[in-house]
Every structure is written in structure tokens, then in C-alpha cells.
């Protein structure tokens, strides 16, 4: 088998591994809870919006592994994942620092970062959140996550274009991703029943 055939087989295996919709559900719930936290001005939802990610691996072990087995990443893909996670962490940290600087303000600055951030902070956070979905699409070649990235970013963009309560379009985007994930999970369970002993 040639190297190209091996890469193609690896790609198809990873696509199968993401066919269960669990990543979609986990990511969608994070976005949904974040949007609801904004809409209802609930600090509790903000604090716990990341918690669905904790259920990703347990659900994989209970639902996916018994049906299609375990997928181990190749060393090359592991390096790509590590580098991308570092980039995402840096992007998230920079957006947080920009938020802190904007909150504190800079006296006498020709360019008022505080005003700029107050005006466009939602788009910045939306871009970071959308980048996480785009990163999954790039790393694992799961093309529907490009659509999720666009959907998430549009959820942050809509309040700038229309008279809509911020948070509601984000929650709708997250809810849509979650529903798609649930549909994929239902299809996966029907398509791949647990093999008998």
C-alpha cells in the first residue's frame, strides 16, 4: 500500500470516527450555553458552559469504541494537533488580554482600544469560538465543521447587522449544531449496532 493510500485510509477512518455526532453535540452545547448565558445574563451558564466537553471521551468510550473500535492518531497528525492547540490557546489568551486592556483603558491614547473593544468585543469572541470549529475541520478533515464555524461567527455578527438581542443568535447557532449532532448520533446507532459476542 502506497503512502497516499495510507493517508486516504487514515482520513476515511477519522471521518468514520466523527460520524457519531458526539463532537458536534459537545461543541454545540458549549455554544448554546454561552448564548443562553448572554441572553439571560446568567453567570452560572457562563461558568459551566464548557462542561459538555467533559463528556466527550466518556461518550466515545461508551458509544463509539464498542461499535467501530479505537482510532489512534499517527505521529504526524499528533504533531499537527499539538501545534494547532497551542495556536488556539495563544489566540484565546490574546483575546482575553485585549479584553482586559480594553476594560482597564489607556489614558491619552490616540487610538482608544477601550471604545473599539466595547464596540467589537462580541465579534472578537465570536471569531475565537468559530476558529475552534474551523480548527477541528482542518485537523480532522471533517468538512461540516467549516459550516459550524461560519454558523457560530454569524451568530455573533447578526446583532451588529440587525436589531436582535445579543446571545439569541449564538444560542440558535449552538442549538442547530447540537440538533445536527443528535441526528448524526441517532443515525450512527442505527447504522452501527453493538456487535454480538
KATADA-V88920 format. One record per residue. N is the residue number from 1. OMEGA is omega in radians with two decimals (NA if undefined). Layout:
N|OMEGA  N|OMEGA
This chain:
1|-3.11  2|3.12  3|3.12  4|3.11  5|3.12  6|3.12  7|3.14  8|3.10  9|3.11  10|-3.12  11|-3.12  12|3.11  13|3.13  14|3.09  15|3.08  16|-3.12  17|3.11  18|-3.10  19|-3.06  20|3.09  21|-3.09  22|3.09  23|3.12  24|-3.12  25|-3.12  26|3.13  27|3.14  28|3.12  29|3.09  30|3.14  31|-3.14  32|-3.13  33|3.10  34|3.12  35|3.11  36|3.09  37|3.08  38|-3.05  39|-3.12  40|-3.11  41|-3.06  42|3.11  43|3.13  44|3.13  45|3.09  46|-3.07  47|-3.02  48|-3.05  49|-3.13  50|-3.00  51|3.08  52|3.12  53|3.14  54|-3.08  55|-3.07  56|-3.08  57|3.07  58|3.11  59|3.08  60|-3.10  61|-3.07  62|-3.01  63|-2.96  64|-3.06  65|3.12  66|-3.05  67|-3.07  68|3.12  69|-3.06  70|3.12  71|3.09  72|-3.11  73|3.05  74|-3.14  75|-3.14  76|-3.14  77|3.09  78|3.10  79|3.11  80|3.14  81|-3.13  82|3.13  83|-3.11  84|3.11  85|3.09  86|3.12  87|3.13  88|3.12  89|3.13  90|3.13  91|3.11  92|3.12  93|3.13  94|3.13  95|3.09  96|3.13  97|3.09  98|3.10  99|3.13  100|3.14  101|3.13  102|3.14  103|-3.12  104|3.14  105|3.10  106|-3.10  107|3.02  108|-3.13  109|3.14  110|3.10  111|-3.07  112|-3.12  113|-3.12  114|3.11  115|-3.14  116|-3.10  117|3.09  118|-3.11  119|-2.99  120|-3.10  121|-3.14  122|3.12  123|3.13  124|3.12  125|3.09  126|3.12  127|3.13  128|-3.13  129|3.11  130|3.13  131|3.12  132|3.11  133|3.12  134|3.14  135|3.09  136|3.12  137|-3.12  138|-3.05  139|-3.01  140|3.09  141|3.09  142|-2.91  143|-3.11  144|3.13  145|2.96  146|3.09  147|3.10  148|3.13  149|3.12  150|3.14  151|3.14  152|-3.13  153|3.12  154|3.09  155|3.09  156|-3.08  157|-3.04  158|-3.14  159|3.08  160|-3.06  161|-3.08  162|3.09  163|-3.12  164|3.11  165|3.11  166|-3.13  167|-3.12  168|3.09  169|3.09  170|3.11  171|3.11  172|3.10  173|3.13  174|3.11  175|3.11  176|3.12  177|3.13  178|3.13  179|3.08  180|3.11  181|3.12  182|3.09  183|3.10  184|-3.14  185|3.12  186|3.12  187|-3.14  188|-3.11  189|3.12  190|-3.06  191|-3.08  192|3.08  193|3.12  194|-3.13  195|3.13  196|3.12  197|NA
